[in-house]
Amino acid sequence: MEKQELPACPVETTLTLISDKWKVLILRDLLPGTKRFGELKKSLGHVSQKVLTSQLRQMEENGLLTRTVYPEVPPRVEYSLTDLGYSLKPILDAMSTWGQNYKDNYNR
C-alpha cells in the first residue's frame, strides 16, 4: 500500500481522512463497538453498498478501522475502530455538541 501525500496543514490532514459525510457517520456508528456490514448499511440509511464498501476500504487503508472476516458460510465480516480511529472520538463529540447547540439556538 502506497502512502498518500498528506497536506502540510494538520486541519486539512484531518479533513482529508474524514471529510466524506459517510466516513464521519461510520465513525459515529463504530464508536460504541464492532458492527457487521449490514448493520452499518442499515444504520446509515441511504448509502449504496458500493459507496459504503469504498468508504470502509479507504478507512481501513488509512488505519482508522479493521475488517475481520470469519471463515463461515456465508462469510461474516465485522468492522471495528482501531485505536487511531477511536482517537477521533473527541472530535465527533465536539461536532455533536456544536450541532446540538446550533439546532437549539440558531436554527429557528
C-alpha positions as CSV (number, residue, x, y, z in Angstrom):
1,M,0.0,0.0,0.0
2,E,1.4,3.4,-1.1
3,K,1.0,6.2,1.5
4,Q,-0.8,9.2,0.2
5,E,0.8,12.6,0.3
6,L,-0.7,14.5,3.2
7,P,-1.2,18.2,3.4
8,A,1.1,20.4,5.5
9,C,-1.9,21.8,7.5
10,P,-3.0,19.5,10.3
11,V,-6.6,20.5,9.9
12,E,-6.5,19.7,6.2
13,T,-4.9,16.4,7.0
14,T,-7.9,15.5,9.3
15,L,-10.4,16.6,6.7
16,T,-8.6,14.5,4.1
17,L,-9.1,11.4,6.2
18,I,-12.7,12.0,7.4
19,S,-14.2,14.7,5.1
20,D,-16.8,12.5,3.5
21,K,-20.2,12.5,5.1
22,W,-20.3,8.7,5.2
23,K,-16.9,8.4,6.9
24,V,-17.9,10.6,9.8
25,L,-21.2,8.6,10.2
26,I,-19.3,5.3,10.0
27,L,-17.0,6.5,12.8
28,R,-20.0,7.6,14.8
29,D,-21.6,4.2,14.4
30,L,-18.5,2.2,15.3
31,L,-17.6,4.2,18.4
32,P,-19.9,2.0,20.6
33,G,-18.3,-1.1,19.2
34,T,-18.0,-3.6,16.4
35,K,-20.6,-3.8,13.7
36,R,-21.3,-6.0,10.7
37,F,-21.6,-4.6,7.1
38,G,-25.4,-5.0,7.1
39,E,-25.7,-3.2,10.5
40,L,-23.7,-0.3,9.2
41,K,-25.7,-0.1,6.0
42,K,-29.0,-0.1,7.8
43,S,-27.9,2.5,10.4
44,L,-26.6,4.8,7.7
45,G,-29.8,4.8,5.7
46,H,-29.5,5.9,2.1
47,V,-25.9,4.8,1.4
48,S,-25.4,2.4,-1.5
49,Q,-23.5,-0.8,-1.0
50,K,-20.8,0.3,-3.5
51,V,-20.2,3.6,-1.7
52,L,-20.2,2.0,1.8
53,T,-17.7,-0.6,0.6
54,S,-15.5,2.1,-0.9
55,Q,-15.6,4.2,2.3
56,L,-14.8,1.3,4.5
57,R,-11.8,0.2,2.3
58,Q,-10.4,3.8,2.4
59,M,-10.8,4.0,6.2
60,E,-9.1,0.6,6.5
61,E,-6.2,1.7,4.3
62,N,-5.8,4.8,6.4
63,G,-5.7,2.8,9.6
64,L,-9.0,4.0,11.1
65,L,-10.7,0.7,11.2
66,T,-10.1,-3.0,10.9
67,R,-12.0,-5.5,8.9
68,T,-12.3,-9.1,10.2
69,V,-13.6,-11.9,8.0
70,Y,-14.7,-15.1,9.8
71,P,-14.4,-18.4,7.8
72,E,-18.1,-19.2,7.9
73,V,-20.7,-19.9,5.2
74,P,-21.8,-17.3,4.4
75,P,-18.8,-15.3,5.4
76,R,-19.2,-12.9,8.4
77,V,-17.4,-9.6,8.1
78,E,-17.1,-7.2,11.1
79,Y,-15.7,-3.7,11.3
80,S,-14.1,-2.2,14.4
81,L,-12.3,1.1,15.1
82,T,-8.6,0.9,15.6
83,D,-7.0,3.0,18.4
84,L,-6.3,5.6,15.8
85,G,-9.9,5.6,14.7
86,Y,-11.2,5.8,18.2
87,S,-8.9,8.7,18.9
88,L,-11.3,10.8,16.7
89,K,-14.0,10.5,19.4
90,P,-13.3,13.9,21.0
91,I,-13.7,15.5,17.5
92,L,-17.0,13.7,16.9
93,D,-18.2,14.6,20.5
94,A,-17.3,18.3,19.8
95,M,-19.2,18.1,16.4
96,S,-22.2,16.6,18.2
97,T,-22.2,19.3,20.9
98,W,-21.8,22.0,18.3
99,G,-24.6,20.6,16.1
100,Q,-27.0,20.3,19.1
101,N,-26.2,23.9,20.1
102,Y,-26.8,25.1,16.6
103,K,-30.1,23.3,16.4
104,D,-31.2,24.6,19.8
105,N,-30.1,28.3,19.3
106,Y,-29.7,29.2,15.6
107,N,-32.0,27.1,13.5
108,R,-35.2,28.9,14.2
